[in-house]
Amino acid sequence: MVGGPFYTVKLGRKDSLESKISAAEGNIPRANSSMDETIKMFESRKFTVQEMVALTGAHTIGFSHCKEFAYRLYKYDKNTPTDPAYNPKYAAALKQVCGNYSKDEAMSAFNDVMTPSKFDNIYYKNLQRGLGLLESDNVLVKDPRTKPFVELYAMNQDAFFRDFGRAMEKLGTYGIKTGRKGE
């Protein structure tokens, strides 16, 4: 419906008998997770760095609540209130969108500011332009372990679609084991 790749979705879950948001905590990266933490989390579930970067491409659609990234806009560090990794015009626009985030927790911004409702490789191109919304997105283009895959997917949408589909099939087959009852 949003233009993304086709991939097989097998019936039935392998990771749990039920779906609860509490099971996700600690099993998916946070918006401010370091690259080491994120890679370690995926590798512990038998995903390669390339599969992780491909799966992160899901951020080409959807949105994030301002509270998840507002620290990058207003309180980055003592000397620099705004994360210098942001494109300055993008940071200014985000400040307008999220200006009231502490009073309205529902305030949010699109993960992909250019094509927010289309599944495409613009997300990776945006990362190269300083338009990565979350810190965990932004670091993908800086880390030498992930940067080559960001560059590949920014240049080659077919490669992104192929790799995303394969990684999603793997995710659907193996799931994310959390060690909770029934898994």
Salt bridges, closest charged atoms under 4 A:
ASP15 OD2 - ARG13 NH2 2.87
GLU18 OE2 - LYS20 NZ 3.71
GLU25 OE1 - ARG30 NH1 3.37
ASP36 OD1 - ARG145 NH2 2.77
GLU51 OE1 - LYS170 NZ 2.89
ASP83 OD2 - ARG72 NE 2.79
GLU105 OE1 - LYS67 NZ 3.69
ASP137 OD1 - HIS59 ND1 2.66
ASP143 OD2 - ARG145 NH2 2.79
GLU151 OE2 - LYS147 NZ 3.95
ASP163 OD1 - ARG162 NE 3.09
